[in-house]
Amino acid sequence: MAEPFQRWAMGRWELIAGKWRNWLERHPRVVRRVRKTYVFFSWLALLLSILCWIFIPETRKALIQLIWSYYVLWQFWFIARSKTLTWTTYARFFTIGAWIIGPLTAVIIWGVHGMVSGDASSSISDNWSEDVLGPIVEELAKLLPLMVFLLFSKRAKSFSVTDYLLVGAATGVGFDFIEEVVRRWGERVYDDSIFGVIGDFFNNSEQVWAWDVLFPGYVINGDVLSPGHYVWTGFVTLTIGFVARFRAKWGKKVYLIPLAILAWAMFDHGAYNATIDGDLPPALELVHEWTGQGHYYKTMLIVCFGLAILLDYRALNKSRYSLPLLPNEKVIEPISEVIFLLQSMWCGPKAWGNMMSFLRERRHTGKSSIK
């Protein structure tokens, strides 16, 4: 049932996209004006940002948070050697996570409280919201960008397993960025609004940012770890990639894997929140200890990340004889690809960019040929 609907959705999207392209071709003057306006406002926004960084201390904190967020993005990007995504597409999911998914979850949670209590501000900080409603809504909402992309994009059909992880991780990093910015703002507010609640909620926790840490930005509260939205969502979308790879071989039972990881992410998220509030029931506290209090989740992501890279290259090598190979390359593997990339840097930026494009498109072509 899903595949016919996907074909229908992609057909409708291509029809709309075709009409849009035709309209743009018929109105070149409007397109030029819009581009000039976009460039003007982009430079204006940059100027205003610089002025804000100079005169408004809180915006400097947001800039620092943005730099750290891009460092986490880069870590996922660099490790995912079997990716076919471009950096531009990858960064767009970060933007979507920050400016669409973040506000969307806030609106949903606020709306649920408004329907339940009539006055959202009076119940937004209730334990049932922080420990149950919030984790469920957030973990489900962060999957929406991947679901929409899979539904409307032909490129998604040639995704590697690590591409699924990158989409979820980028969305999670964006969500984490906007949440942290709101937290810093909320630290100065401390009222009953959703911003004040977020600021008060994380005030007693320690967020770890370090250059020599894998996937930094996690939050520690005693022995309990919140690995970060990018780890929670990245692991779920990674297992969705496993489904795409193995559903023909394993059947419908393979769908239990992402469902189990999603349930684990929701539980981990909610248990961490409840631990901060000090209201986690003893039975659930014992389960949380058995599942590593957040530590096992991150460890399992790292292990499965490595497994996904191995699976991608194993599948790629099955069709390597129909793919272009580099000099003295008999097996396609990540270490030699990195060496070729480093060697191309000595030939200039253009050669390096061409090598990046060649390797990415070779993976894309190889994945497309896998039946």
GUTILO-968436 format. One record per residue: x, z negated, y of N, C-alpha, C in turn; residue in one letter. Coordinates in pm, whole numbers, plus 32768, in hexadecimal, padded with zeros to 4 digits. Layout:
XZYXZYXZYA/...
***
This chain:
805280007F8880008000800080568000807EM/80C77FBC8079811C7FB180EF815B80388114A/8185808680AF81C9810480CC816C816B810CE/80EE817D80DE809381D98125807C81AF81B5P/806D812D81CB805980FD825480D5811782A8F/814B8106826C81C6812182B581D181B482DAQ/81AC820C827C81AF829C829A814E82BE830AR/80D88281830580758299836F80AA826783F5W/80E281EE83F7811581B584748187820984ADA/81E2823684558251828884848220830F84B7M/81B883468476817F83C484A6814283B6852FG/80F78349854380BA833285C68126831B862FR/818F82D1860A81FB82B7866982448338868FW/825D838F862E82A0840E864C8248846586A5E/81C584608690816984AD86E3816E847D8774L/816983F98784816E83C0880C81F583DC884DI/826183CC87FF82E783E5883482F88477885CA/82BE84D4880E82C68562882F827C858188B1G/8207854688C181BC855C893D8206852289B5K/824584B189A1829384738A0D830A84CA8A35W/8350850189D283C2855989F0839385D68A3AR/8321860E8A1182EB86848A5582C886648AE6N/829085EE8AFC826C85C68B8582EA85B88BDAW/8352857E8BA183CE856E8BEC840A85F68C0FL/840386578BB3843986DC8BCE83EA87238C3BE/836787078C47831587488CAC832087068D35R/835B86908D3C836486478DBA83F4861A8DD3H/845186788DE184DE86528DF684F686068E78P/84A786268EE084BA85E28F608498854E8F56R/842D852F8F0E840584A38EFB847084598EACV/84A8849D8E46850F845F8DF4858A843D8E49V/85B2849A8EA1862684808EF6860D840B8F54R/859484048F8C857583958FE6857483108F9DR/853D83118F26853A82948ED985C782678EB6V/861E82C58E9286A882A28E7186F082698EEAR/86DD82A98F5D871D82778FD686EA81EB8FF9K/866881D78FE9862D81529003866580EB8FA3T/867281128F2586A980B78EC0873980918EE2Y/878980F38F0A881580D68F2E881A807A8FA7V/87C68094900B87C48041908387A47FB09061F/87397F9C901587117F138FF487747ED08F94F/87B97F1F8F4288207EE58EEB88927EAC8F3DS/88C07EF98FA2892B7EC78FF988FA7E52904DW/887C7E58907888447DE990C5883D7D6B9071L/88137D7A8FF3880C7D068F9988967CCC8F80A/88FB7D258F7289847CF58F5F89B47CA78FD9L/89967CDA905189BD7C9590CB89797C0D90D5L/88F77C0990B988AE7B8A90BD88E47B289056L/890A7B5B8FE189427B048F7989C47AC48FA7S/8A1A7B168FE68A997AE190178A817A769082I/8A247A8F90DC8A047A2D914489CD79AD9106L/897979BB909E89427945905A89B078F59016C/8A0E793C8FD68A7C78F68F938AD378AA8FF6W/8ADB78DE90718B2D789C90D78AE778229111I/8A64782F912E8A1F77C8917D89C2776E912BF/899F779590AF89427745905F898977188FDFI/89AD76998FD489FB766A8F6189B976848EDBP/893376798ED388EF76888E52890077148E18E/890A77798E70891C78018E3E89A678158E01T/8A0877C48E2C8A8D77CD8DEE8A8677A08D5DR/8A3577398D438A24770C8CB989E477798C64K/898377C18C9F8944782E8C5689A8789D8C36A/8A0478B78C958A6A791D8C7E8AC678F38C0CL/8AED78748C0C8B4378428B9F8AFB784F8B19I/8A7A782D8B198A2B78388A9F8A2478CA8A71Q/8A1879278AD08A1279B48AAE8A9679E28A6FL/8B0679B48AA68B8979D98A6E8B9779A689DFI/8B71792889C78B7878F389408B1A793E88E1W/8AA4796389138A4479AB88C08A7D7A328895S/8AC07A7588F18AFC7AF688CE8B737AE4886FY/8BB37A7188768C1F7A5688168BE67A498788Y/8B747A06877C8B3379FB86F98B067A8586CAV/8ACD7AD487268AA77B5E87038B1F7BAB86CEL/8B8F7B9D87128C077BE686E98C367BB9865FW/8C2E7B3786418C577B0685BD8C077B4A854FQ/8B837B4A855C8B2F7B8D84F78B537C2184EFF/8B667C6085638B827CEF856A8C067D118525W/8C6C7CC2853F8CEF7CDE85068CF07CC8846EF/8CB27C5E843F8CB47C4083B08C647CA68360I/8BF77CD9839A8BA07D3683538BE17DC0834CA/8C477DCD82F78C947E4982EF8C437EBE82B9R/8BD87EA482728B8A7F1082358B127F398289S/8B0E7F1183068A9B7F2C835E8A917FC1837DK/8A187FED839D8A00807383D289C1806D845DT/899C7FF8848A89637FE8851089CC8003857BL/899F803985EB89F68044866089EF7FC186AFT/8A577FAA87018A587F31875289E27F3087B4W/89BE7FA587E8894F7FAD884788CD7F7D8809T/88B07FAE879188367F83874C883C7EEE872BT/88AF7EC286FF88C57E3586DD88AB7DDC8756Y/88E17E0287CA88D07DB2884388407DB28873A/87F77E1D8857876A7E21888087197DB58838R/873B7D9B87BC86F37D31877587117CA887B2F/878B7C9787E687A97C1D8831874D7C1088A9F/873C7C7C88F386E57C7C896986557C5F8942T/86287C9C88D5859F7C8588A6858C7BF38880I/85EE7BBA883A85E37B2E881285DB7AD2888AG/86277AF388F5862A7A9C896A85AF7AAC89C1A/85897B2689E085247B3C8A49849A7B608A13W/848D7B75899284087B90895983E17B2488F5I/84347B0E889084127AAD882784117A1F885DI/847479FC88B28476797688EC83F779558938G/83D479A5899F8357798A89E782DA7994898FP/82DB79F1892E82677A0188D7824B79828887L/82B37946884E829F78CA8802826D785A885CT/82A1785488D7827377ED893481DE77FF8953A/81B4787C896781277897898480CF7873890CV/80FD7896889480AE7878881C809F77E1880AI/810E779A88128109770887FF80B476C7886CI/80C676F288E8807676BA89567FE376DA8941W/7FC5775489117F3A777A88FA7EFB7729888AG/7F457711881E7F0F76BE87B17EF0763287E2V/7F4A75F988337F2F757488687EB7757588C5H/7EA775E189127E3475EA896A7DB275EF891DG/7DB1763588AA7D38763E88587D1C75BB880FM/7D85757787E47D7374FC87967D4B748687EEV/7D947473885D7D7D73FB88AE7D3A74178934S/7D327497895A7CF774B889DA7D5A74AE8A4DG/7DBB74578A417E2374468AA77EA9744C8A60D/7EEB74C08A677F6774D38A1C7FD474728A48A/7FDA74538AC9804673FD8AFB803F73708AC3S/7FC773468A967FB872BE8A627FE272B189D1S/7FEE73218989800E731B88F98086736D88D2S/80C773AF89338133740B891281AA73C388D3I/81BA734388F0822A72F788B8820472A5883ES/818C72BB880681637273878E81BC72998718D/81CB723A86BB82237251864981F672C785F3N/817372D685E281437342858C816873CB85C6W/817473D18649819A744F86888230746A8676S/8283740686918313741886898344742785F9E/830073E2859C833173DF851282F1744784B7D/827A747784DA823274D384828211755784C8V/81C3754E8532819575C985758209761985ADL/826175D785F882D1761E86378328766985D4G/835C7627856B83B0766F850B836B76E584C8P/82EA76D684A582A377438462829377BA84C1I/8264779F853A824F780D859A82D2785285BDV/833A780485D683B9783F85FF83F77893858FE/83F9785E8516843878A984A983EC79288488E/836879268494831B79A0847B832A7A0484EEL/832979D2856A83317A2B85DE83B67A7485E2A/84217A3285B984A57A7185BD84B37AE28558K/84567AED84FA84597B5B849984107BD784CCL/83C47BC9853983737C38856B83C87CB38593L/84397CA185DA84877D1885FE84B27D6B8586P/84DE7D2A851C85067D7484A4848E7DBA8466L/841C7D76845F83A67DB28423837A7E2F8470M/837A7E2684F483537E99854683B77F0B8536V/84387EE98531849F7F4F852284927F95849BF/84797F4A843384697F8683AE83EE7FDF83A9L/838A7FBD83F9830D800783F68317808C8440L/8362808F84AE835F8105850583E081568507F/844C812684CC84CB816B84D784F381AD8454S/8516822E845B854A827383E685D4824183C2K/86208216842586A881E6840F86A9817083AER/863D812183B0863880AA835B863D80CD82C7A/8617814882A4861A816F821786A7817781E0K/870A818882378795818F820B87E281118231S/879A80A3824587DB8024826388337FF781EFF/88A67FC0821288F27F7481AF88B77EE781AAS/88DE7E9A814688A97E11813B88D47DBE81B4V/89507DD381E289807D84825389387DAA82D4T/89007E2382DE88B37E478355883B7DEB8367D/87FB7DCA82F7878A7D6E82FE87B57CE78337Y/88287CB98309885D7C3A833D88797C4483D3L/88B57CB283FF88D87CC1848C885D7CBF84E5L/87F17CFE84B987767CFE850987427C6F8519V/873C7C2584AB870B7B9B84B287677B428501G/87EB7B5284EF884B7AFF853788457B1A85CCA/883E7B9A85F588377BBB868387B87B8486C3A/87487B90867C86CC7B5786B086D87AC086BDT/87157A80865A872779EE865F878579C386CDG/87F17A1086E4884E79EE8751880779F787D8V/87B67A6187E9876A7A6F8865870879FD8878G/86C379D9880D86647969881486AE78E78834F/872078D387F4876F785B880B87A27856889CD/87C778CA88D187F778D1895B878C78A389BDF/871478DC89B286AC78B98A12867F782989FFI/868077F88983865C776D896B86C2770E89A9E/8742773289A087AA76DD89D887A576DF8A71E/878A77558AAB877D775D8B3C870977078B6CV/8698770E8B24862476BC8B47864576288B36V/869376088ACE86B8757B8AB9870A75468B2ER/876A75978B5C87BC756B8BCC876775588C4AR/870775B28C5986AB75A58CCA865375298CB5W/862375178C3B85CB74A88C1D860D74208C2CG/8691741A8C1E86D8739B8C3086C673658CBEE/86AD73BE8D1B869B73958DA5860973808DC7R/85B073A68D698520739E8D8684E4731E8D50V/84EF730D8CC984BA72978C868428727A8CABY/83D472DC8C9E834672C58CB282FD72E78C31D/827B72F58C37822C730F8BBF821A73A48BA3D/825D73F98BF2825474888BD582A874A88B5AS/829975238B2882E4754A8AB1837A754D8ACEI/83A275688B4D842F756A8B71846A74DE8B6EF/841E747E8BA5844D73F58BA3845773BD8B16G/83F873E48AC083F973B58A34847473E989ECV/8494746B8A00850B74A589BE8589746089EEI/859274488A71860774048AA6861673788A71G/85A9732E8A6985AF72A58A3685CB72A389A1D/85987309895A85A5730A88C886367316889DF/8684736B88E2870E738388BA877273308909F/874272D6895C879D728F89B688017239896CN/87DA720088FB883271A388B3887F71E68841N/8880726A883D88C372B287D2894072F58809S/899C730F87B08A1B734B87D88A2273DA87A5E/8A2D743788028A3A74C387DC8ACE74E787D7Q/8AF57525876A8B83754187528BA175D28773V/8BF575E687DA8C28766A87FD8CC0766787F2W/8CF876BF87A28D8976C487918DB077508764A/8E24777F87918E51780687708E78781286DDW/8EA677A586A08ED877AB86178E71777F85B0D/8DF1778085D58D857758857C8D3277D38559V/8D0E77DF84DA8CBA784E84AE8C29783284D5L/8BEE788E851F8B66788485518B517801859FF/8B9977F0860E8B8C7774865C8B06776D86A3P/8AF076FC86E88A7276E8872E8A10769486E0G/8A397664866D89E0760E861F89D875858660Y/8971753B863B895774B886778964744D860BV/89AC73E3862B89C2737685CC897F72F88601I/893572B785AA88F9723685CA891971D78556N/8987718E856489B6713D84F489EC71958486G/89B67187840C89DE71DC839C89867257838DD/891E726183E088BD72CD83D488E87341842CV/88E173B983F4890E7432843A8899748F8454L/889274C184CE883B753184EF889575AB84FDS/889B7603849A88FF766F849A88E976D88505P/887376DB85438858773E85AC87F077A38580G/87A777D685E1873D783685C1877478B58582H/87EE78DB85A588287955856E884A794384DBY/886C78CA84B2888778B08424880478AA83D7V/87A17863840C871F785B83C886E478E683B6W/86D979328421869779B5841986F07A1C83D3T/87727A1583EC87CC7A7483AC87C77A6F8314G/87BD79F682DD87B779E7824C87357A218215F/86C67A0A825D86457A3F822F86487AD8822FV/86787B13829C86797BA682A286E07BE18242T/874A7B97822687AA7BC581C287677BD18139L/87177B6F811486D27B75809386677BE28092T/86307C04810785D67C78810E86257CF780EEI/86A37CFA811986FA7D6980F387117D6F805DG/87207CFB801E872D7CF77F8C86AF7D307F49F/863B7D137F8385BE7D497F4E85C07DE17F54V/85E87E177FC785ED7EA87FD7864C7EE97F72A/86B77EA27F51871A7ED97EF386EB7ECF7E62R/86A77E627E3D868E7E467DAF85FC7E4D7D85F/85A07E6D7DE085127E697DB884F17ED27D4ER/85357F457D51851A7FAA7CEB85497F7C7C61A/85B07F297C5E85E97EFC7BDF85A77E7C7BAEK/858A7E207C0885577D9D7BE284C07D8F7BEFW/847F7DEA7C3683EF7DE37C4483C47D827CB1G/83447D5D7CAD83097D0C7D1783407C7F7D1DK/83787C4F7CAF83AB7BC67CB0841E7BB17D10K/845E7C217D3C84CE7C147D9984A07BE27E21V/841E7BF37E3F83E97BC37EBF83E97B2A7EC7Y/83F77AE87E5783FC7A557E59847A7A227E9DL/84E37A737E9E85627A467ED985557A2F7F6FI/85297A937FC0851B7A77804F84B17A10806FP/84497A0A801D83E279A38034841D79178021L/847179087FBB84B078867FA3851078628013A/855F78C3804285BF78A880AE8574788B8131I/850678D3814884B578B881C0847C782B81BCL/844A780281488417777A813A84867713814FA/84FD7732811D857076D88130859476CE81C4W/85927740820B85B27740829A854B76ED82E8A/84CB76FF82C8846376B2830C8473761C82F1M/848F75FB827284A0756E824F851B75348293F/8589757C828F8605754D82CE85F075368363D/85AD759683A28591758E8431853975158450H/84CB75098406846F749A841E84AC741383FDG/84FB740D8391853A738F836B85A0736383D3A/85E773C2840B8646739E847585FE736484EDY/859273A88516854473758587850E72EA856CN/84DB72D684F284A4725384CE851171E984CBA/858A720F84A385FA71B084A1861B717F852DT/861771DA858D863071B3861785C571518648I/8547716D862284DA7114864984DB709285FAD/85207090858785227019853484A4700484E4G/8458707184C983D97061848283D370B58403D/844670D883CA84477123834D842470C582D9L/83BA70E3828C8394708D821C8406707F81B7P/8410700C8175847E6FF581178489705F80AAP/8418708C8075841B70F1800B84577174803EA/842B719D80B68461721980EE84F27206811BL/8515718D814385A07171816785FB718080EEE/85CA71568079861771657FFE862871F97FDBL/85BC72477FE985C472D77FD0862673188031V/862272EC80AF867D73238113870F730580EFH/8728728F80BB87B0726E808E87DA72C48018E/877E72DB7FBB879C732E7F4787BC73BE7F70W/877C73ED7FD88792747780068802747F806ET/884E7414807E88C7741880CE88BA73F68160G/884173CE818D882B73A88219885C7415827AQ/884474918256886A750282AB88EF75408286G/894874F4824689CE7527822689C9758F81B6H/89787576814D897175D380DE8937765A810AY/88DA76558167889976D181948901772F81D0Y/895576F9822889BC774C82678A22777C8200K/8A46772581A38AA6774C813A8A6F77BD80E5T/89EF77B280C189B1781A806F89AA789E80BAM/89927898813D89927913818C8A1A79578185L/8A84790A81958B0B794381948B287983810DI/8B04793F80A08B1A797580198ACC79F78006V/8A4D79F7802D89FA7A6E801B8A237ADF807AC/8A5A7ABA80ED8A907B1E814A8B017B6B8104F/8B5D7B2280C78BC97B64807D8B957BB7800AG/8B317B857FC38AF57BCE7F548AB57C507F85L/8A737C497FF88A327CC0802F8A997D2C8050A/8B0B7D0580888B747D6680A78BA87DA88027I/8BBD7D577FBE8BEA7D8F7F3E8B857DF17F04L/8B057DCD7F0B8A9C7E257ED78A957EA87F25L/8AA57E9E7FA98AA07F177FFB8B127F767FD8D/8B8B7F417FCC8BFC7F977FAD8BF77FCA7F1DY/8BC07F7A7EC58BB07FA97E3B8B5180207E35R/8AE280157E818A8380857E868AC080FE7ECCA/8B0F80E57F358B4C81537F7F8BB081A07F28L/8BF8815A7ED48C5D819B7E808C1F81EF7E11N/8BA181D57DF28B5F82287D8D8B5182B87DBDK/8B4D82CC7E3F8B4083557E758BBA837E7EC4S/8C2C833F7EAC8CA183597EFF8CD883E77EEER/8CBE84257E7A8CF484AB7E668CA885147EB7Y/8C3484EF7EE78BE9854A7F3F8BFA85287FD1S/8C5184C67FEF8C69849980788CF684BE80A4L/8D0B84D181258D9484EE81558DEC84728149P/8E61848281128EBF841381018F368424815FL/8F6F83B581858FE583B581DB906283CD8187L/90D483EF81C4914F840B817791758397811AP/919183B9809E91BA83588037914E82F18016N/90D3830E803C906482B1801F902182DA7F9DE/902E82887F388FF082A57EB78F7182537EA1K/8F6F81DA7EDA8EFB81827ED28ED781557F5FV/8E58815B7F7F8E2B812F80038E1D80978000I/8E6B805380508E647FC080538E877F9080E1E/8E5C7F1781048E637EEA81908EEF7ED581C7P/8F4E7EA981738FD47E8B81A690197F0A81D8I/90127F74818890527FF181B3900B802A822ES/8F88801782378F41804882AD8F708000832BE/8F847F7D83218FB87F32839490447F6283B9V/90967F7F8355911E7FB183709118803783B8I/90C08091838A90B0811283CE90818100845EF/9027809F84728FF7808484FA906980538554L/90BA7FF78520912B7FC4856F918F8032858DL/91A98089852C920580F7854391D0815785ADQ/914C816C85AE911281C88610911B8193869ES/9125810E86AC913080D4873391AF81028779M/9219811B872D929781488769928B81D587A1W/9225821F8774921282A987A391B782B1881DC/9188823F884D9134823E88C490A4821788A7G/905981F489128FCD81C989028F74823288C2P/8F8C82B388E58F37831C88AC8F4983268816K/8FC5831F87E78FDE832587578FA182AD8710A/8FAC8239874E8F7181C087138EDA81CD870AW/8E9A81FE87758E09821187748DDF8277870CG/8E2D82E386FE8E0D8348869A8E18830F860CN/8E7D82BB85F58E8C827E85718E18821F8553M/8DEF81D285B78D7C817885A78D0081C98580M/8CE8823685C98C72828985AF8C7A82CA8524S/8CF182F784FF8D018337847C8CE182D5840BF/8D19825E84128D0281FC83A88C7081D483A0L/8C3181C084158BA5819784168B4B820683DDR/8B64828284098B1082F083DA8B28830E8346E/8BA282F683168BBD830882888B6C82A48236R/8B67822882648B1481C5821E8A8181ED8223R/8A57821B829789CA824682A689AA82B88248H/8A02831C824089EC838D81E789EE83628155T/8A4D830B81328A5482DA80A989D9828B8082G/89A8823880DD892F81EA80BF88B7824580B3K/88B082AF8104883E830B80FE88398357807AS/88AE836A803B88B383B67FBD889383617F44S/888882DC7F56886A82847EE587D582897EC7I/87B482A47E4F872782AC7E2686F782257DF4K/
***
